[in-house]
Amino acid sequence: MNTKLSTLVLSLLASFALGHGGVEIGPNGGRILEFSKNESMHGEIIEKDGKFYVAVLDKDMKPVQVVQQSLIATSGDRDKPVKLEVTKDEKGFTLPLVKAGEWLILQFKLTPDSKPITARLEYDTAKCGECKKPEWLCACAAKKETK
């Protein structure tokens, strides 16, 4: 019994680790990252002109004006993370692209006094065999799950 249960748990974990399911695409075609504990605030990250742009969206995926919000971005090796320069305007945040295959770690704060919410994105630029989009923007598995 324990062997069957262990096998089931390991296979479920492997499917989550290896698949790109659960990817949500936003209204501008970017990847949605969760910026709240209750799904009331999201970040939509797109790549344009050699940079990442992060728009802040509400629970209805409508743009939120960026005033008090802040974003800290890091990437690189886990032993030596590199803090990325983030610029802010009323529409969102801009930061440099990370290297293909690296993780982008974002710490979003709604207000200066609020606790940061951490979101992670693996910048996997390999093309999906099905939709031909970069893996970090591929929602093929998520579409199959909803059918």
Backbone as a printed PyTorch tensor [residue, N CA C, xyz], in Angstrom:
tensor([[[  0.8250,  -1.1980,   0.0000],
         [  0.0000,   0.0000,   0.0000],
         [  0.8660,   1.2580,   0.0000]],

        [[  1.8820,   1.3060,   0.8810],
         [  2.7550,   2.4710,   0.9430],
         [  3.5170,   2.6710,  -0.3590]],

        [[  3.8920,   1.5650,  -1.0030],
         [  4.6140,   1.6660,  -2.2650],
         [  3.7230,   2.2790,  -3.3430]],

        [[  2.4600,   1.8530,  -3.3960],
         [  1.5300,   2.3940,  -4.3930],
         [  1.2740,   3.8760,  -4.1430]],

        [[  1.0990,   4.2280,  -2.8950],
         [  0.8570,   5.6300,  -2.5430],
         [  2.0760,   6.4870,  -2.8680]],

        [[  3.2620,   5.9880,  -2.5370],
         [  4.4950,   6.7200,  -2.8390],
         [  4.6600,   6.9080,  -4.3430]],

        [[  4.3830,   5.8610,  -5.1150],
         [  4.4880,   5.9430,  -6.5680],
         [  3.5200,   6.9720,  -7.1230]],

        [[  2.2980,   6.9890,  -6.6170],
         [  1.2970,   7.9500,  -7.0700],
         [  1.7240,   9.3820,  -6.7640]],

        [[  2.1880,   9.6100,  -5.5490],
         [  2.6240,  10.9530,  -5.1530],
         [  3.8030,  11.4080,  -6.0010]],

        [[  4.7860,  10.5400,  -6.1980],
         [  5.9540,  10.8980,  -7.0050],
         [  5.5820,  11.1800,  -8.4590]],

        [[  4.6640,  10.4010,  -9.0180],
         [  4.2760,  10.6500, -10.4110],
         [  3.5060,  11.9570, -10.5470]],

        [[  2.6930,  12.2960,  -9.5570],
         [  1.9930,  13.5800,  -9.5880],
         [  2.9700,  14.7410,  -9.4830]],

        [[  3.9300,  14.6180,  -8.5860],
         [  4.9350,  15.6720,  -8.4440],
         [  5.7540,  15.8280,  -9.7130]],

        [[  6.1180,  14.7340, -10.3330],
         [  6.9020,  14.7950, -11.5680],
         [  6.1160,  15.4650, -12.6830]],

        [[  4.8170,  15.1850, -12.7590],
         [  4.0280,  15.8080, -13.8230],
         [  3.9470,  17.3170, -13.6340]],

        [[  3.8750,  17.7760, -12.3820],
         [  3.8690,  19.2210, -12.1390],
         [  5.2270,  19.8370, -12.4330]],

        [[  6.2930,  19.1280, -12.1000],
         [  7.6360,  19.6720, -12.2880],
         [  8.0330,  19.7230, -13.7570]],

        [[  7.6370,  18.7240, -14.5270],
         [  8.0820,  18.6440, -15.9090],
         [  7.1420,  19.3370, -16.8860]],

        [[  5.8740,  19.4150, -16.5760],
         [  4.9190,  20.0340, -17.4840],
         [  4.8960,  21.5340, -17.3180]],

        [[  4.2650,  22.2090, -18.2790],
         [  4.1120,  23.6410, -18.1590],
         [  2.6430,  23.9820, -17.9530]],

        [[  1.9440,  23.1000, -17.2750],
         [  0.5410,  23.3290, -16.9840],
         [  0.3780,  24.4260, -15.9560]],

        [[ -0.8190,  24.9760, -15.9190],
         [ -1.1050,  26.0040, -14.9420],
         [ -0.6510,  27.3860, -15.3590]],

        [[ -0.0950,  27.5200, -16.5630],
         [  0.3340,  28.8170, -17.0510],
         [ -0.9050,  29.5780, -17.4950]],

        [[ -1.0360,  30.7930, -16.9870],
         [ -2.1680,  31.6310, -17.3670],
         [ -1.6440,  32.7890, -18.2110]],

        [[ -2.3120,  33.0180, -19.3270],
         [ -1.9340,  34.0940, -20.2390],
         [ -2.8930,  35.2580, -20.0230]],

        [[ -2.3310,  36.4610, -19.9350],
         [ -3.1060,  37.6530, -19.6400],
         [ -3.6990,  38.3210, -20.8620]],

        [[ -4.3880,  39.4450, -20.6410],
         [ -5.0720,  40.1480, -21.7270],
         [ -4.1400,  40.7290, -22.7890]],

        [[ -2.8710,  40.8980, -22.4680],
         [ -1.9030,  41.4220, -23.4360],
         [ -0.9990,  40.3300, -24.0020]],

        [[ -1.3520,  39.0650, -23.7520],
         [ -0.5690,  37.9500, -24.2570],
         [  0.6240,  37.5820, -23.4090]],

        [[  0.7430,  38.1800, -22.2230],
         [  1.8650,  37.8970, -21.3350],
         [  1.5250,  36.8390, -20.2980]],

        [[  2.5290,  36.4290, -19.5670],
         [  2.3840,  35.4190, -18.5200],
         [  1.8710,  36.0770, -17.2450]],

        [[  0.8600,  35.4830, -16.6360],
         [  0.2990,  35.9980, -15.3900],
         [  1.0490,  35.3940, -14.2110]],

        [[  1.4600,  36.2690, -13.2980],
         [  2.0760,  35.8570, -12.0400],
         [  1.1830,  36.3490, -10.9180]],

        [[  1.1150,  35.6000,  -9.8560],
         [  0.2510,  35.9530,  -8.7280],
         [  0.9670,  36.9330,  -7.8140]],

        [[  0.3340,  38.0860,  -7.5730],
         [  0.8940,  39.1240,  -6.7140],
         [  0.0700,  39.3050,  -5.4380]],

        [[ -0.7170,  38.2880,  -5.0710],
         [ -1.5070,  38.3550,  -3.8400],
         [ -1.7770,  36.9410,  -3.3550]],

        [[ -2.2250,  36.8400,  -2.1220],
         [ -2.5570,  35.5270,  -1.5520],
         [ -3.9740,  35.1000,  -1.9250]],

        [[ -4.8170,  36.0630,  -2.3360],
         [ -6.2280,  35.7600,  -2.5910],
         [ -6.6390,  36.0170,  -4.0500]],

        [[ -5.6790,  36.0620,  -4.9620],
         [ -5.9040,  36.2620,  -6.3890],
         [ -6.5910,  37.5890,  -6.7130]],

        [[ -6.3680,  38.5940,  -5.8870],
         [ -6.9480,  39.9170,  -6.1380],
         [ -5.9850,  40.8380,  -6.8840]],

        [[ -4.7220,  40.4510,  -6.9840],
         [ -3.7160,  41.2830,  -7.6570],
         [ -2.7930,  40.3580,  -8.4510]],

        [[ -2.5560,  40.7180,  -9.7060],
         [ -1.7270,  39.9050, -10.5930],
         [ -0.6850,  40.7820, -11.2750]],

        [[  0.3330,  40.1390, -11.7830],
         [  1.3020,  40.7980, -12.6400],
         [  1.2950,  40.0900, -13.9780]],

        [[  1.2750,  40.8600, -15.0520],
         [  1.3760,  40.2730, -16.3850],
         [  2.7290,  40.6730, -16.9490]],

        [[  3.5560,  39.6790, -17.2270],
         [  4.9120,  39.9470, -17.6960],
         [  4.9920,  39.6440, -19.1900]],

        [[  5.4610,  40.6340, -19.9340],
         [  5.6710,  40.4720, -21.3650],
         [  7.1170,  40.8420, -21.6880]],

        [[  7.5830,  40.3420, -22.8010],
         [  8.9320,  40.6590, -23.2880],
         [  8.7810,  41.5340, -24.5180]],

        [[  9.4610,  42.6780, -24.5110],
         [  9.3830,  43.5900, -25.6470],
         [ 10.6550,  44.4360, -25.6960]],

        [[ 11.2000,  44.5770, -26.8690],
         [ 12.3790,  45.4170, -27.0890],
         [ 13.5430,  45.0620, -26.1560]],

        [[ 13.7250,  43.7660, -25.9060],
         [ 14.8470,  43.3190, -25.0900],
         [ 14.6960,  43.5700, -23.5990]],

        [[ 13.4550,  43.7960, -23.1400],
         [ 13.1890,  44.0310, -21.7110],
         [ 11.9230,  43.2940, -21.2980]],

        [[ 11.7840,  43.1170, -19.9880],
         [ 10.5310,  42.6310, -19.4220],
         [  9.7110,  43.8320, -18.9880]],

        [[  8.4180,  43.7620, -19.2500],
         [  7.4700,  44.7580, -18.7610],
         [  6.4660,  44.0280, -17.8890]],

        [[  6.2120,  44.5630, -16.7060],
         [  5.2820,  43.9450, -15.7760],
         [  4.1510,  44.9270, -15.5070]],

        [[  2.9570,  44.5760, -15.9790],
         [  1.7650,  45.3740, -15.7120],
         [  1.0830,  44.8050, -14.4810]],

        [[  0.5050,  45.6600, -13.6640],
         [ -0.2320,  45.2220, -12.4770],
         [ -1.7150,  45.1980, -12.8420]],

        [[ -2.3570,  44.0540, -12.5600],
         [ -3.7650,  43.8490, -12.9020],
         [ -4.5750,  43.4980, -11.6620]],

        [[ -5.8530,  43.8680, -11.6630],
         [ -6.7270,  43.5260, -10.5400],
         [ -7.3310,  42.1400, -10.7410]],

        [[ -8.2720,  41.7590,  -9.8910],
         [ -8.8710,  40.4170,  -9.9510],
         [ -9.6260,  40.1620, -11.2490]],

        [[-10.0690,  41.2350, -11.9160],
         [-10.7840,  41.1250, -13.1890],
         [ -9.8530,  41.2860, -14.3880]],

        [[ -8.5500,  41.2590, -14.1340],
         [ -7.5120,  41.4060, -15.1620],
         [ -7.5630,  42.7780, -15.8380]],

        [[ -7.9620,  43.7840, -15.0840],
         [ -7.9670,  45.1720, -15.5570],
         [ -6.7230,  45.8690, -15.0150]],

        [[ -6.1210,  46.7770, -15.7970],
         [ -4.9080,  47.4740, -15.3500],
         [ -5.1360,  48.2840, -14.0770]],

        [[ -4.1230,  48.2920, -13.2300],
         [ -4.1240,  49.0610, -11.9930],
         [ -3.0380,  50.1260, -12.1300]],

        [[ -3.3640,  51.3500, -11.7800],
         [ -2.3570,  52.4030, -11.8260],
         [ -1.3150,  52.1380, -10.7420]],

        [[ -0.0600,  52.2100, -11.1200],
         [  1.0360,  51.9370, -10.2000],
         [  1.4450,  53.2450,  -9.5300]],

        [[  1.2110,  53.2970,  -8.2100],
         [  1.5610,  54.4870,  -7.4370],
         [  2.4420,  54.0670,  -6.2600]],

        [[  1.8460,  53.3730,  -5.2950],
         [  2.5740,  52.9510,  -4.0950],
         [  3.2690,  51.6030,  -4.2550]],

        [[  2.8820,  50.8250,  -5.2310],
         [  3.4140,  49.4840,  -5.4070],
         [  4.9160,  49.5320,  -5.7220]],

        [[  5.5970,  48.4680,  -5.3180],
         [  7.0200,  48.3560,  -5.6210],
         [  7.3400,  46.9360,  -6.0480]],

        [[  8.4590,  46.7820,  -6.7460],
         [  8.8780,  45.4880,  -7.2540],
         [ 10.3920,  45.3810,  -7.1420]],

        [[ 10.8420,  44.2850,  -6.5710],
         [ 12.2660,  43.9600,  -6.5180],
         [ 12.4530,  42.7130,  -7.3660]],

        [[ 13.4480,  42.7170,  -8.2380],
         [ 13.7010,  41.5900,  -9.1320],
         [ 15.1200,  41.0830,  -8.9390]],

        [[ 15.2560,  39.7630,  -8.8620],
         [ 16.5720,  39.1330,  -8.7800],
         [ 16.6290,  37.9690,  -9.7570]],

        [[ 17.8380,  37.5960, -10.1150],
         [ 18.0650,  36.4680, -11.0050],
         [ 19.4630,  35.9470, -10.7490]],

        [[ 19.9010,  35.0390, -11.5890],
         [ 21.2580,  34.5150, -11.4640],
         [ 21.3270,  33.2700, -10.6190]],

        [[ 22.5260,  32.9300, -10.2330],
         [ 22.8020,  31.7350,  -9.4480],
         [ 22.2390,  31.8800,  -8.0400]],

        [[ 21.6920,  30.8070,  -7.5210],
         [ 21.0950,  30.8470,  -6.1820],
         [ 22.1150,  31.2630,  -5.1140]],

        [[ 23.3690,  30.8520,  -5.2930],
         [ 24.4140,  31.2140,  -4.3350],
         [ 24.8420,  32.6690,  -4.4620]],

        [[ 24.6870,  33.2260,  -5.6580],
         [ 25.0690,  34.6170,  -5.9100],
         [ 23.9780,  35.3120,  -6.7100]],

        [[ 22.8100,  35.5530,  -6.1010],
         [ 21.7410,  36.2120,  -6.8580],
         [ 22.1220,  37.6430,  -7.2230]],

        [[ 21.6060,  38.0810,  -8.3600],
         [ 21.8810,  39.4170,  -8.8630],
         [ 20.5910,  40.2300,  -8.8030]],

        [[ 20.6660,  41.3790,  -8.1640],
         [ 19.5150,  42.2600,  -8.1080],
         [ 19.4480,  43.0360,  -9.4220]],

        [[ 18.2910,  43.0330, -10.0560],
         [ 18.1020,  43.7000, -11.3350],
         [ 17.5530,  45.1080, -11.1280]],

        [[ 17.9220,  46.0130, -12.0190],
         [ 17.4170,  47.3770, -11.9420],
         [ 15.9690,  47.4030, -12.4340]],

        [[ 15.0790,  47.9160, -11.6040],
         [ 13.6590,  48.0030, -11.9280],
         [ 13.2630,  49.4680, -11.9920]],

        [[ 12.6360,  49.8500, -13.0940],
         [ 12.0960,  51.2060, -13.1980],
         [ 10.5750,  51.1060, -13.1620]],

        [[  9.9560,  52.1730, -12.7000],
         [  8.5150,  52.1660, -12.4810],
         [  7.8940,  53.3830, -13.1460]],

        [[  6.7150,  53.1810, -13.7330],
         [  5.8840,  54.2920, -14.1820],
         [  4.4460,  53.9550, -13.8070]],

        [[  3.4980,  54.7800, -14.1930],
         [  2.1120,  54.5570, -13.7590],
         [  1.4800,  53.3050, -14.3440]],

        [[  2.0750,  52.7500, -15.4160],
         [  1.5180,  51.5560, -16.0510],
         [  2.1320,  50.2590, -15.5360]],

        [[  3.2980,  50.3410, -14.8800],
         [  3.9300,  49.1300, -14.3920],
         [  5.4180,  49.2810, -14.1990]],

        [[  6.1200,  48.1720, -14.3780],
         [  7.5510,  48.1100, -14.1050],
         [  8.2920,  47.6110, -15.3410]],

        [[  9.5340,  48.0420, -15.4790],
         [ 10.4040,  47.6080, -16.5640],
         [ 11.6900,  47.0850, -15.9410]],

        [[ 12.1780,  45.9590, -16.4690],
         [ 13.4270,  45.3880, -15.9790],
         [ 14.1260,  44.6690, -17.1120]],

        [[ 15.4230,  44.4400, -16.9780],
         [ 16.1580,  43.7670, -18.0590],
         [ 15.7730,  42.2940, -18.1630]],

        [[ 15.9150,  41.7620, -19.3660],
         [ 15.7060,  40.3250, -19.5740],
         [ 16.7680,  39.5490, -18.8080]],

        [[ 16.4120,  38.3620, -18.3750],
         [ 17.3940,  37.4650, -17.7830],
         [ 17.8510,  36.5030, -18.8750]],

        [[ 18.9030,  35.7730, -18.6100],
         [ 19.4140,  34.8080, -19.5750],
         [ 18.4240,  33.6560, -19.7180]],

        [[ 18.3750,  33.0990, -20.9150],
         [ 17.5100,  31.9460, -21.1660],
         [ 17.8440,  30.8300, -20.1800]],

        [[ 16.8150,  30.2410, -19.5950],
         [ 16.9880,  29.1600, -18.6300],
         [ 17.1260,  29.6160, -17.1950]],

        [[ 17.3030,  30.9120, -16.9660],
         [ 17.4200,  31.4150, -15.5930],
         [ 16.0450,  31.6870, -14.9910]],

        [[ 16.0240,  31.7260, -13.6840],
         [ 14.8170,  32.0610, -12.9510],
         [ 14.7870,  33.5510, -12.6870]],

        [[ 13.6070,  34.1230, -12.7990],
         [ 13.3620,  35.5110, -12.4320],
         [ 12.5130,  35.4710, -11.1690]],

        [[ 13.0090,  36.0910, -10.1140],
         [ 12.2990,  36.1330,  -8.8360],
         [ 11.8190,  37.5670,  -8.6280]],

        [[ 10.5120,  37.7330,  -8.4620],
         [  9.9240,  39.0500,  -8.2650],
         [  9.3130,  39.1310,  -6.8730]],

        [[  9.5810,  40.2330,  -6.1750],
         [  8.9750,  40.4890,  -4.8710],
         [  8.1480,  41.7610,  -5.0100]],

        [[  6.8260,  41.5800,  -4.9710],
         [  5.8830,  42.6670,  -5.1680],
         [  5.3210,  43.1250,  -3.8300]],

        [[  5.2560,  44.4520,  -3.6530],
         [  4.6360,  45.0260,  -2.4610],
         [  3.5430,  45.9870,  -2.9180]],

        [[  2.3520,  45.8050,  -2.3740],
         [  1.2210,  46.6580,  -2.7120],
         [  1.4070,  48.0660,  -2.1560]],

        [[  1.9300,  48.1440,  -0.9310],
         [  2.2320,  49.4240,  -0.2910],
         [  3.6140,  49.3010,   0.3470]],

        [[  4.2320,  50.4280,   0.6960],
         [  5.5530,  50.3440,   1.3260],
         [  5.5630,  49.5240,   2.6190]],

        [[  4.4390,  49.4860,   3.3400],
         [  4.3740,  48.7680,   4.6230],
         [  3.8960,  47.3280,   4.5020]],

        [[  3.4320,  46.9100,   3.3160],
         [  2.8870,  45.5610,   3.1840],
         [  4.0030,  44.5230,   3.0640]],

        [[  3.6270,  43.2960,   3.3640],
         [  4.5480,  42.1740,   3.2600],
         [  4.7210,  41.8140,   1.7790]],

        [[  5.9520,  41.5380,   1.3380],
         [  6.1490,  41.2240,  -0.0850],
         [  5.5530,  39.8650,  -0.4690]],

        [[  5.0600,  39.7980,  -1.6870],
         [  4.5820,  38.5550,  -2.2890],
         [  5.6310,  38.1540,  -3.3250]],

        [[  6.1030,  36.9250,  -3.2480],
         [  7.1460,  36.4550,  -4.1540],
         [  6.5370,  35.6370,  -5.2860]],

        [[  6.9280,  35.9650,  -6.5060],
         [  6.5140,  35.2240,  -7.7020],
         [  7.7730,  34.7940,  -8.4370]],

        [[  7.7220,  33.6110,  -9.0200],
         [  8.8840,  33.0600,  -9.7240],
         [  8.5100,  32.6890, -11.1520]],

        [[  9.4660,  32.8890, -12.0560],
         [  9.2610,  32.5570, -13.4560],
         [ 10.5550,  31.9980, -14.0150]],

        [[ 10.4820,  30.8050, -14.5890],
         [ 11.6450,  30.2830, -15.3010],
         [ 11.5670,  30.7930, -16.7310]],

        [[ 12.5660,  31.5200, -17.1550],
         [ 12.5870,  32.1120, -18.4830],
         [ 13.0870,  31.0750, -19.4740]],

        [[ 12.2040,  30.1640, -19.8350],
         [ 12.5110,  29.0670, -20.7410],
         [ 12.1210,  29.4980, -22.1560]],

        [[ 13.1100,  29.7770, -22.9860],
         [ 12.8620,  30.2940, -24.3290],
         [ 12.7130,  29.1990, -25.3850]],

        [[ 12.8410,  27.9300, -24.9830],
         [ 12.6610,  26.8340, -25.9310],
         [ 11.2310,  26.8810, -26.4770]],

        [[ 11.0720,  26.5300, -27.7390],
         [  9.7590,  26.5740, -28.3810],
         [  8.9420,  25.3400, -28.0290]],

        [[  7.6720,  25.5410, -27.7210],
         [  6.7380,  24.4440, -27.4820],
         [  6.5060,  23.7340, -28.8120]],

        [[  6.5190,  22.4270, -28.8000],
         [  6.2970,  21.6620, -30.0160],
         [  4.8880,  21.7930, -30.5570]],

        [[  3.9490,  22.1360, -29.7030],
         [  2.5520,  22.2060, -30.1270],
         [  2.1620,  23.5990, -30.6160]],

        [[  2.3820,  24.6250, -29.7980],
         [  1.9170,  25.9790, -30.1600],
         [  3.0310,  26.8650, -30.7280]],

        [[  4.2810,  26.4110, -30.6320],
         [  5.4550,  27.1300, -31.1490],
         [  5.7840,  28.4100, -30.3860]],

        [[  5.1280,  28.6550, -29.2630],
         [  5.4670,  29.8040, -28.4150],
         [  6.6180,  29.4040, -27.4970]],

        [[  7.3460,  30.3880, -26.9640],
         [  8.3580,  30.0440, -25.9600],
         [  7.6750,  29.3570, -24.7680]],

        [[  8.3490,  28.3920, -24.1680],
         [  7.7600,  27.6290, -23.0650],
         [  7.2580,  28.5210, -21.9190]],

        [[  7.9390,  29.6350, -21.6560],
         [  7.5110,  30.4780, -20.5460],
         [  6.1580,  31.1400, -20.8260]],

        [[  5.7130,  31.1150, -22.0920],
         [  4.4070,  31.6680, -22.4720],
         [  3.4320,  30.6100, -22.9710]],

        [[  3.8050,  29.3510, -22.8760],
         [  2.9870,  28.2610, -23.3990],
         [  1.9240,  27.8610, -22.3860]],

        [[  0.6870,  27.8080, -22.8660],
         [ -0.4220,  27.3880, -22.0160],
         [ -1.1040,  26.1490, -22.5750]],

        [[ -0.4270,  25.3930, -23.4150],
         [ -1.0160,  24.2060, -24.0310],
         [ -1.5600,  23.2300, -22.9930]],

        [[ -0.7700,  22.9220, -21.9920],
         [ -1.2100,  21.9570, -20.9830],
         [ -2.3870,  22.5090, -20.1880]],

        [[ -2.4070,  23.8060, -19.9270],
         [ -3.5180,  24.4170, -19.1950],
         [ -4.7900,  24.3350, -20.0230]],

        [[ -4.6980,  24.5110, -21.3470],
         [ -5.8640,  24.4100, -22.2210],
         [ -6.4050,  23.0020, -22.2230]],

        [[ -5.5120,  21.9910, -22.2540],
         [ -5.9440,  20.6000, -22.2550],
         [ -6.6610,  20.2480, -20.9610]],

        [[ -6.1910,  20.8210, -19.8280],
         [ -6.8040,  20.5350, -18.5240],
         [ -8.2230,  21.0710, -18.4430]],

        [[ -8.5350,  22.1780, -19.1500],
         [ -9.8550,  22.7840, -19.0520],
         [-10.8520,  22.1550, -20.0110]],

        [[-10.3950,  21.3460, -20.9810],
         [-11.3030,  20.7230, -21.9430],
         [-12.0590,  19.5870, -21.3140]]])
